[in-house]
Amino acid sequence: MKSPYSIPIRMRRLRRTDGIRSMLQETHLRAASLIAPIFVKDGLKEPEPVASMPEVYRYNPEQLIDHCRSLRDVGIQAVALFPCNPPELKDPFGSAALDSQGLIARAVGLLKKALPEMTIIVDVALDPFTSHGHDGVLKEDGMDVDNDRTVHVLAQMARMLADAGADWVAPSDMMDGRVAAIREVLDQNGHTEVSILSYSAKFNSAYYGPFRDAVGSQSAAGKNYLNKATYQLQPSNPREALRDALLDETEGADMLMVKPAGPYLDIITRLRERSDRPIAAYQVSGEYAQIHAAAMQGWLDLKRTRDESLMAIARSGADMILTYFAGNVAAELAKGSQISG
Ligand code: PBG
């Protein structure tokens, strides 16, 4: 039928078929850009499910190797390890964080041997080790985290993890000055090739809830709300977030991270414009859990919502995405499925 209207520019011409849409797709997910966060725990017979994170498990160091092999087989290049420690290992100082025979050090050693080509990222923060669940040691009055004493411990922790074989250390604590201190200690101890992936704009977010269950930092804090507002960023403050991230760049961070990802796409985009460093975005536990929870109710389509959430993060300008969906998405990409969001 001849149109009664003159519409010379018609956007729908470029959306007509699957083939055309696929050719014109502007943003792509690649397995090599996805980083799998993994929880590690000693003494497990079988991998242990994390209650608030469907399809996510805690692995003992041997099971971790098998899991990482299967990730490697679908193209995942990097994993980020998080320890889940029993309460008896925790104290107010997070002392076990410096144990060179501790869980993460052992896991890193085994993994490096089994899969030398895998990039191993380890978190540098004290929350899995402290009896109060905070990311650092507390001041005398117990009311707040002591910045400089914490930085001192974190730098030693980074060195110990680098000794164990970590490729990238990832300070996730948001203390002031830790990137410079870690760089200095690494360099003084022969670890000039170990990179720093700094959690440089990490917000004081409610979306970390399931993670705190997974590593047990919430149960360490007991019934008290674990308030990290004196070190993590206010969700309302984009300018402060950019300042903090750019400060990490001047202190020598090799890569910058924004966390959470989905609720902070504006920060990723603005940081992308201000920095030439690679940018990682962390789709955190709560972002993962909410998609699964709605899918379990039949309210959202799991795969489509997952793909759209990841596409949004990639589109915002992130080079790398830490996501609990990494393994599944990479497996689908390896089979040749299109991930288009
Ligand atoms: C703490 C840390 C947190 C996460 C990674 N490292 C949570 C927190 O600040 O309590 C969150 C990751 C997630 O929610 O998936 N050092």
Residues whose N, C-alpha, C, O or C-beta is under 5 A from the ligand:
A	BS01	PBG	A125 D127 D135 S172 Y207 Y208 F211 V284 S285 G286
